[in-house]
Amino acid sequence: MTNQPLRFAVIGTGFWSNYQIAAWQELEGVSLVALYNRTLAKAVAIGEKFGVTRIYDNVDDLLNNETLDFVDIITDVATHPAWVTKAAQKGVDVVCQKPMAPSLLAATQMVEACAAHGVKFFIHENFRWQAPFRRLKAVLDSGVIGRPFKGRLSFCSAFPVFDNQPFLAEEEQFIIADVGSHVLDITRYLFGEAETLYCLTNRIHPHIKGEDVANVLMKMENGVHCFAEMSYASRLEKESFPQTLALIEGEHGSVELSHNFLLKITTRAGTVTETVHPRMYSWVDPDYAVVHSSIVDCNQNILQGLRGGQAETTGQDNYQTVRLVYAAYESARTGKVISLNQF
């Protein structure tokens, strides 16, 4: 391994690049040298904000003209297969935003392309890096609630997501692909792989194409029954957006992640509470701090992988999350329980 900063380019300078680049700049050992966006003016604006002068509106030109250790792809999911493959063919390591791919076949091809060209491949899946979930996992691993047997993960909100991102209303596959990529990955982080899966979906907003409600029941390989619920149509007493809530029951107690990052551990001895706040960087939006701050920790782990160490969200690992996403769609379409070892 070398101590020289890794040179990278960002492909895609839309909304999320503001936070992704800021998060990279919190870390030592990386140097952002170039930007791409199909609308050049957007790349120029981000370049001015972050002090980057090498700007492109053609990915091939970027890859041909720059000496890069890796690229960070922050574009819409439909472009991921092409950009990942182009970088791999140039021998450049790849970081790609979630969801990995627009289909399971495309995800397979992306993983295979990176392997064939000998490049490292990572998916920027940051929800498992949220501070409350890292603490919750530590509680589970401590054994204080004993062997878990049931888990519930909830991302249910009335947040007007279609007002802020109107293109989502046109997606044929919406909440499982968008939110489910996060929530189903958290289930794997906490409980391992799923054995079977059953999914029901619904569309409540009248003017959208895809599903805005999904309920996924999984039996995990370790025997845990896990229920993952997602909704953008839930008007509840307490609005939890952008938090994911959790309740996990074990043979000796339970652990609950509630609103405002409140973690409650209950055993025969009683209930112990703590609040697990996200770190407040200067550039985060306080309303989204739990999401924004986790980008730094996710990037740090990926950087470790880029330098030859271990990283959690490799392309091969996240492929298992992609399988859950598309197994959920298949279950909702057919009304059948899906066996993951046959999917």
NORKA-V59026 format. One record per residue. N is the residue number from 1. RES is the residue in three letters. NEAR is the number of other ideal C-beta (glycine too) atoms within 8 Angstrom. D_CENTER is the distance of its C-alpha to the mean C-alpha in whole Angstrom. Layout:
n=N res=RES near=NEAR d_center=D_CENTER
n=N res=RES near=NEAR d_center=D_CENTER
//
This chain:
n=1 res=MET near=5 d_center=27
n=2 res=THR near=4 d_center=28
n=3 res=ASN near=4 d_center=28
n=4 res=GLN near=4 d_center=28
n=5 res=PRO near=7 d_center=25
n=6 res=LEU near=12 d_center=23
n=7 res=ARG near=10 d_center=23
n=8 res=PHE near=15 d_center=21
n=9 res=ALA near=15 d_center=20
n=10 res=VAL near=16 d_center=18
n=11 res=ILE near=12 d_center=18
n=12 res=GLY near=12 d_center=17
n=13 res=THR near=12 d_center=18
n=14 res=GLY near=9 d_center=17
n=15 res=PHE near=4 d_center=16
n=16 res=TRP near=8 d_center=13
n=17 res=SER near=12 d_center=15
n=18 res=ASN near=10 d_center=17
n=19 res=TYR near=11 d_center=14
n=20 res=GLN near=15 d_center=13
n=21 res=ILE near=12 d_center=16
n=22 res=ALA near=11 d_center=17
n=23 res=ALA near=14 d_center=15
n=24 res=TRP near=12 d_center=16
n=25 res=GLN near=8 d_center=20
n=26 res=GLU near=8 d_center=20
n=27 res=LEU near=11 d_center=20
n=28 res=GLU near=4 d_center=23
n=29 res=GLY near=8 d_center=23
n=30 res=VAL near=10 d_center=21
n=31 res=SER near=7 d_center=23
n=32 res=LEU near=13 d_center=22
n=33 res=VAL near=10 d_center=25
n=34 res=ALA near=13 d_center=24
n=35 res=LEU near=14 d_center=22
n=36 res=TYR near=16 d_center=22
n=37 res=ASN near=12 d_center=22
n=38 res=ARG near=4 d_center=24
n=39 res=THR near=7 d_center=25
n=40 res=LEU near=8 d_center=27
n=41 res=ALA near=6 d_center=28
n=42 res=LYS near=10 d_center=24
n=43 res=ALA near=15 d_center=24
n=44 res=VAL near=9 d_center=27
n=45 res=ALA near=9 d_center=26
n=46 res=ILE near=16 d_center=23
n=47 res=GLY near=13 d_center=25
n=48 res=GLU near=7 d_center=28
n=49 res=LYS near=7 d_center=25
n=50 res=PHE near=10 d_center=24
n=51 res=GLY near=6 d_center=27
n=52 res=VAL near=11 d_center=26
n=53 res=THR near=5 d_center=29
n=54 res=ARG near=10 d_center=28
n=55 res=ILE near=12 d_center=27
n=56 res=TYR near=12 d_center=27
n=57 res=ASP near=9 d_center=26
n=58 res=ASN near=7 d_center=27
n=59 res=VAL near=10 d_center=24
n=60 res=ASP near=7 d_center=27
n=61 res=ASP near=8 d_center=29
n=62 res=LEU near=13 d_center=26
n=63 res=LEU near=13 d_center=26
n=64 res=ASN near=7 d_center=29
n=65 res=ASN near=6 d_center=30
n=66 res=GLU near=11 d_center=28
n=67 res=THR near=3 d_center=28
n=68 res=LEU near=13 d_center=24
n=69 res=ASP near=8 d_center=23
n=70 res=PHE near=12 d_center=19
n=71 res=VAL near=15 d_center=17
n=72 res=ASP near=13 d_center=14
n=73 res=ILE near=15 d_center=13
n=74 res=ILE near=12 d_center=12
n=75 res=THR near=10 d_center=14
n=76 res=ASP near=5 d_center=14
n=77 res=VAL near=9 d_center=13
n=78 res=ALA near=5 d_center=16
n=79 res=THR near=10 d_center=17
n=80 res=HIS near=16 d_center=14
n=81 res=PRO near=11 d_center=17
n=82 res=ALA near=7 d_center=20
n=83 res=TRP near=14 d_center=18
n=84 res=VAL near=15 d_center=17
n=85 res=THR near=11 d_center=20
n=86 res=LYS near=11 d_center=22
n=87 res=ALA near=14 d_center=21
n=88 res=ALA near=15 d_center=21
n=89 res=GLN near=8 d_center=25
n=90 res=LYS near=9 d_center=26
n=91 res=GLY near=7 d_center=25
n=92 res=VAL near=12 d_center=22
n=93 res=ASP near=12 d_center=19
n=94 res=VAL near=16 d_center=15
n=95 res=VAL near=13 d_center=12
n=96 res=CYS near=16 d_center=10
n=97 res=GLN near=10 d_center=7
n=98 res=LYS near=11 d_center=5
n=99 res=PRO near=10 d_center=7
n=100 res=MET near=15 d_center=9
n=101 res=ALA near=12 d_center=12
n=102 res=PRO near=8 d_center=15
n=103 res=SER near=7 d_center=16
n=104 res=LEU near=9 d_center=16
n=105 res=LEU near=6 d_center=19
n=106 res=ALA near=11 d_center=18
n=107 res=ALA near=12 d_center=15
n=108 res=THR near=9 d_center=18
n=109 res=GLN near=10 d_center=20
n=110 res=MET near=17 d_center=17
n=111 res=VAL near=12 d_center=17
n=112 res=GLU near=8 d_center=21
n=113 res=ALA near=12 d_center=21
n=114 res=CYS near=14 d_center=20
n=115 res=ALA near=8 d_center=22
n=116 res=ALA near=7 d_center=25
n=117 res=HIS near=9 d_center=25
n=118 res=GLY near=5 d_center=24
n=119 res=VAL near=11 d_center=21
n=120 res=LYS near=10 d_center=18
n=121 res=PHE near=16 d_center=15
n=122 res=PHE near=15 d_center=11
n=123 res=ILE near=14 d_center=8
n=124 res=HIS near=15 d_center=6
n=125 res=GLU near=13 d_center=3
n=126 res=ASN near=11 d_center=5
n=127 res=PHE near=13 d_center=5
n=128 res=ARG near=12 d_center=7
n=129 res=TRP near=11 d_center=9
n=130 res=GLN near=14 d_center=10
n=131 res=ALA near=14 d_center=14
n=132 res=PRO near=13 d_center=15
n=133 res=PHE near=16 d_center=13
n=134 res=ARG near=11 d_center=14
n=135 res=ARG near=11 d_center=18
n=136 res=LEU near=14 d_center=18
n=137 res=LYS near=10 d_center=17
n=138 res=ALA near=8 d_center=20
n=139 res=VAL near=12 d_center=22
n=140 res=LEU near=12 d_center=21
n=141 res=ASP near=6 d_center=22
n=142 res=SER near=6 d_center=25
n=143 res=GLY near=5 d_center=27
n=144 res=VAL near=10 d_center=28
n=145 res=ILE near=16 d_center=27
n=146 res=GLY near=9 d_center=28
n=147 res=ARG near=5 d_center=27
n=148 res=PRO near=12 d_center=24
n=149 res=PHE near=9 d_center=25
n=150 res=LYS near=9 d_center=23
n=151 res=GLY near=15 d_center=20
n=152 res=ARG near=11 d_center=18
n=153 res=LEU near=14 d_center=15
n=154 res=SER near=10 d_center=15
n=155 res=PHE near=14 d_center=14
n=156 res=CYS near=9 d_center=17
n=157 res=SER near=11 d_center=18
n=158 res=ALA near=10 d_center=21
n=159 res=PHE near=8 d_center=19
n=160 res=PRO near=6 d_center=20
n=161 res=VAL near=8 d_center=17
n=162 res=PHE near=11 d_center=20
n=163 res=ASP near=5 d_center=22
n=164 res=ASN near=6 d_center=19
n=165 res=GLN near=6 d_center=18
n=166 res=PRO near=8 d_center=21
n=167 res=PHE near=6 d_center=19
n=168 res=LEU near=12 d_center=17
n=169 res=ALA near=10 d_center=20
n=170 res=GLU near=7 d_center=21
n=171 res=GLU near=12 d_center=18
n=172 res=GLU near=5 d_center=20
n=173 res=GLN near=8 d_center=17
n=174 res=PHE near=13 d_center=15
n=175 res=ILE near=15 d_center=13
n=176 res=ILE near=18 d_center=12
n=177 res=ALA near=11 d_center=11
n=178 res=ASP near=10 d_center=9
n=179 res=VAL near=10 d_center=8
n=180 res=GLY near=16 d_center=9
n=181 res=SER near=16 d_center=6
n=182 res=HIS near=12 d_center=5
n=183 res=VAL near=14 d_center=8
n=184 res=LEU near=14 d_center=9
n=185 res=ASP near=15 d_center=7
n=186 res=ILE near=14 d_center=9
n=187 res=THR near=16 d_center=12
n=188 res=ARG near=13 d_center=12
n=189 res=TYR near=10 d_center=12
n=190 res=LEU near=12 d_center=14
n=191 res=PHE near=11 d_center=17
n=192 res=GLY near=6 d_center=16
n=193 res=GLU near=8 d_center=17
n=194 res=ALA near=13 d_center=18
n=195 res=GLU near=10 d_center=21
n=196 res=THR near=10 d_center=22
n=197 res=LEU near=15 d_center=20
n=198 res=TYR near=11 d_center=22
n=199 res=CYS near=14 d_center=20
n=200 res=LEU near=7 d_center=22
n=201 res=THR near=11 d_center=21
n=202 res=ASN near=9 d_center=23
n=203 res=ARG near=9 d_center=23
n=204 res=ILE near=8 d_center=25
n=205 res=HIS near=10 d_center=24
n=206 res=PRO near=4 d_center=27
n=207 res=HIS near=4 d_center=26
n=208 res=ILE near=13 d_center=23
n=209 res=LYS near=7 d_center=23
n=210 res=GLY near=11 d_center=20
n=211 res=GLU near=12 d_center=19
n=212 res=ASP near=13 d_center=18
n=213 res=VAL near=13 d_center=19
n=214 res=ALA near=16 d_center=17
n=215 res=ASN near=11 d_center=18
n=216 res=VAL near=17 d_center=18
n=217 res=LEU near=10 d_center=20
n=218 res=MET near=15 d_center=19
n=219 res=LYS near=11 d_center=22
n=220 res=MET near=14 d_center=20
n=221 res=GLU near=7 d_center=22
n=222 res=ASN near=6 d_center=23
n=223 res=GLY near=7 d_center=25
n=224 res=VAL near=11 d_center=22
n=225 res=HIS near=11 d_center=22
n=226 res=CYS near=15 d_center=19
n=227 res=PHE near=11 d_center=18
n=228 res=ALA near=14 d_center=15
n=229 res=GLU near=12 d_center=16
n=230 res=MET near=15 d_center=15
n=231 res=SER near=13 d_center=17
n=232 res=TYR near=14 d_center=18
n=233 res=ALA near=10 d_center=21
n=234 res=SER near=8 d_center=22
n=235 res=ARG near=4 d_center=25
n=236 res=LEU near=8 d_center=25
n=237 res=GLU near=2 d_center=27
n=238 res=LYS near=5 d_center=24
n=239 res=GLU near=7 d_center=21
n=240 res=SER near=11 d_center=18
n=241 res=PHE near=7 d_center=16
n=242 res=PRO near=8 d_center=13
n=243 res=GLN near=10 d_center=13
n=244 res=THR near=13 d_center=12
n=245 res=LEU near=11 d_center=16
n=246 res=ALA near=15 d_center=17
n=247 res=LEU near=10 d_center=20
n=248 res=ILE near=15 d_center=21
n=249 res=GLU near=10 d_center=25
n=250 res=GLY near=13 d_center=26
n=251 res=GLU near=6 d_center=30
n=252 res=HIS near=8 d_center=31
n=253 res=GLY near=12 d_center=29
n=254 res=SER near=10 d_center=26
n=255 res=VAL near=17 d_center=23
n=256 res=GLU near=10 d_center=21
n=257 res=LEU near=13 d_center=19
n=258 res=SER near=8 d_center=20
n=259 res=HIS near=8 d_center=20
n=260 res=ASN near=5 d_center=21
n=261 res=PHE near=13 d_center=19
n=262 res=LEU near=10 d_center=22
n=263 res=LEU near=16 d_center=22
n=264 res=LYS near=10 d_center=25
n=265 res=ILE near=13 d_center=26
n=266 res=THR near=10 d_center=29
n=267 res=THR near=9 d_center=32
n=268 res=ARG near=5 d_center=35
n=269 res=ALA near=3 d_center=36
n=270 res=GLY near=6 d_center=34
n=271 res=THR near=6 d_center=31
n=272 res=VAL near=7 d_center=30
n=273 res=THR near=8 d_center=27
n=274 res=GLU near=7 d_center=25
n=275 res=THR near=8 d_center=23
n=276 res=VAL near=8 d_center=20
n=277 res=HIS near=7 d_center=19
n=278 res=PRO near=13 d_center=17
n=279 res=ARG near=8 d_center=18
n=280 res=MET near=9 d_center=20
n=281 res=TYR near=11 d_center=20
n=282 res=SER near=4 d_center=22
n=283 res=TRP near=7 d_center=20
n=284 res=VAL near=12 d_center=18
n=285 res=ASP near=6 d_center=18
n=286 res=PRO near=6 d_center=20
n=287 res=ASP near=5 d_center=18
n=288 res=TYR near=9 d_center=15
n=289 res=ALA near=12 d_center=15
n=290 res=VAL near=13 d_center=13
n=291 res=VAL near=11 d_center=10
n=292 res=HIS near=14 d_center=12
n=293 res=SER near=15 d_center=13
n=294 res=SER near=14 d_center=10
n=295 res=ILE near=14 d_center=10
n=296 res=VAL near=12 d_center=13
n=297 res=ASP near=12 d_center=12
n=298 res=CYS near=14 d_center=9
n=299 res=ASN near=14 d_center=12
n=300 res=GLN near=9 d_center=15
n=301 res=ASN near=12 d_center=14
n=302 res=ILE near=13 d_center=13
n=303 res=LEU near=12 d_center=16
n=304 res=GLN near=10 d_center=18
n=305 res=GLY near=13 d_center=17
n=306 res=LEU near=14 d_center=18
n=307 res=ARG near=10 d_center=21
n=308 res=GLY near=5 d_center=22
n=309 res=GLY near=7 d_center=20
n=310 res=GLN near=5 d_center=18
n=311 res=ALA near=11 d_center=14
n=312 res=GLU near=8 d_center=12
n=313 res=THR near=14 d_center=9
n=314 res=THR near=12 d_center=12
n=315 res=GLY near=14 d_center=12
n=316 res=GLN near=7 d_center=14
n=317 res=ASP near=10 d_center=12
n=318 res=ASN near=14 d_center=9
n=319 res=TYR near=12 d_center=12
n=320 res=GLN near=9 d_center=13
n=321 res=THR near=14 d_center=10
n=322 res=VAL near=14 d_center=11
n=323 res=ARG near=11 d_center=14
n=324 res=LEU near=17 d_center=13
n=325 res=VAL near=14 d_center=12
n=326 res=TYR near=11 d_center=15
n=327 res=ALA near=13 d_center=18
n=328 res=ALA near=16 d_center=17
n=329 res=TYR near=11 d_center=18
n=330 res=GLU near=11 d_center=21
n=331 res=SER near=15 d_center=22
n=332 res=ALA near=13 d_center=22
n=333 res=ARG near=6 d_center=24
n=334 res=THR near=6 d_center=27
n=335 res=GLY near=5 d_center=27
n=336 res=LYS near=7 d_center=27
n=337 res=VAL near=7 d_center=25
n=338 res=ILE near=12 d_center=23
n=339 res=SER near=8 d_center=24
n=340 res=LEU near=13 d_center=21
n=341 res=ASN near=5 d_center=23
n=342 res=GLN near=4 d_center=25
n=343 res=PHE near=9 d_center=22
//
